[in-house]
Amino acid sequence: MLYAECLSVSADNHLMIGSHDAVALAKEYGTPLYVLDEDQMRRNCREYRQTLADCYAGESMALFASKALCTLHTARVAAEEGLGADAVSGGEVYTLLKAGFPMEKVFFHGNCKTPEEIALAMDAGVGFFVVDNREELDRVNAIAGEKGVVQKILFRVKPGVDCHTHEYIKTGQIDSKFGVALETGEALEIHRRAAGLPNVRVEGVHCHIGSQIFEIEPFCEAIHRMMALMAELRDSLGMRTRILNLGGGFGIRYDAKDDPPLLADYIRRVADTVKSEAERLALPLPCLMFEPGRAIVGNAGVTLYTVGSVKTIPGIRTYVAVDGGMADNPRYILYGAKHPALIADRAGDAPEGSVTIAGKCCESGDLIAEDVPLPRAKAGDILAVLVTGAYHYSMASNYNRLPRPAMVALRGNEKKVIVRRETYDDLISHDVP
Ligand SMILES: *Cc1c(COP(=O)(O)O)cnc(C)c1O
């Protein structure tokens, strides 16, 4: 099982990504190389949209969380597939704008938006601001006033739901830097304040409880609490909220042991919970939104490297060193994240033991993966790390002055460089001589 429909092994034992030979791609474009199977990304977009439409009777929309993979090309793909988008910075808003994205379908997040970012997003016609805190609310109201517009907003609410995922990607609990808390009354208070401001209009509520979540229960719990808030806003402030945006966080498979729920099961449970809560609270069915990032691009990405050396430390471990590392994949050093890997030249061979894949950066912690079962590797092999579409390129850095890799998108028999490889001149281009 190769983690995504787009992956297979050819008759000559090479890894295939869609209809493209991974070894040939590495030869043609050089390594490290990010490969995006655009057909897989499109299938993931359609599955989200279709499942929502099939399972939920009310209006719904899936928004692509740009931060997972933000490029002009991926923004256009998401738009073509009918998704909205979320953006968390001026840079992401700018990318969507330049991609020709329908800006009225953009939700602008972030816990510390600057006045410049707020103005940029309003000028770009961003549909919705997801407001994080009181100072920001006042700032958005003031800037909207100067521009003579009424900005549609939602508040980022911490529903107080815990989920089992890495500490760094949990965001629904009270001790989080994001949003306003439900249980302290902070959420109700900020809505009351917004109701008295002339240049903002509250359109709904938003929460995002974390990322890479495999359980459905925390989402259902969040729905109970968020819809209770919608009812409270109606009852105590006379405020009608139309949108229930539940954020992203749907988990995907990175490891043979990972067992995420089927998307259809997850959406169905969520849709049923929303429906029964709406009936119980006498609320109209809200417009239901999700913001998947990882689930849209994660399994559509593969990173190709060239093996530089293989170092066996007897009785301890074998290091397979590759020509990239934490600069193009910081997920191991950040979260201890797991990724499957294989040798693209001998993709179907049985493993001959487990190895540690090391990067080339000057940090002992610069690993790509530990305890990966692999056939015997040798210098010159093409090593493929799978499920790298989300939070790789978008988190990449130039640490050790490594140029960021190119990204090539595959669609049917076509292939296209969508991000060109950085050059050494790119690296010094901002240094003042
Ligand atoms: C990160 C994030 C997402 C996307 O999360 P995934 O786990 O990639 O689905 C969606 N919404 C918000 C507000 C986020 O911060």
The ligand as a Tripos MOL2 file, in Angstrom:
@<TRIPOS>MOLECULE
LIG
   15    15     1     0     0
SMALL
NO_CHARGES

@<TRIPOS>ATOM
      1 C1         -3.8150   25.0460    9.9310 C.3       1 LIG1
      2 C2         -5.2090   25.4410    9.8070 C.ar      1 LIG1
      3 C3         -6.0610   24.7590    8.9450 C.ar      1 LIG1
      4 C4         -5.6420   23.5350    8.1680 C.3       1 LIG1
      5 O1         -5.3220   22.4670    8.9810 O.3       1 LIG1
      6 P1         -5.0770   20.9980    8.3590 P.3       1 LIG1
      7 O2         -4.7040   20.1940    9.5500 O.co2     1 LIG1
      8 O3         -3.9730   21.1200    7.3860 O.co2     1 LIG1
      9 O4         -6.3370   20.5500    7.7310 O.co2     1 LIG1
     10 C5         -7.3590   25.2120    8.8190 C.ar      1 LIG1
     11 N1         -7.7940   26.2930    9.4980 N.ar      1 LIG1
     12 C6         -6.9980   26.9740   10.3420 C.ar      1 LIG1
     13 C7         -7.5280   28.1550   11.0460 C.3       1 LIG1
     14 C8         -5.6860   26.5750   10.5420 C.ar      1 LIG1
     15 O5         -4.9060   27.2500   11.3780 O.3       1 LIG1
@<TRIPOS>BOND
     1     1     2 1
     2     2     3 ar
     3     2    14 ar
     4     3     4 1
     5     3    10 ar
     6     4     5 1
     7     5     6 1
     8     6     7 2
     9     6     8 1
    10     6     9 1
    11    10    11 ar
    12    11    12 ar
    13    12    13 1
    14    12    14 ar
    15    14    15 1
@<TRIPOS>SUBSTRUCTURE
     1 LIG1         1 GROUP 0 **** ****
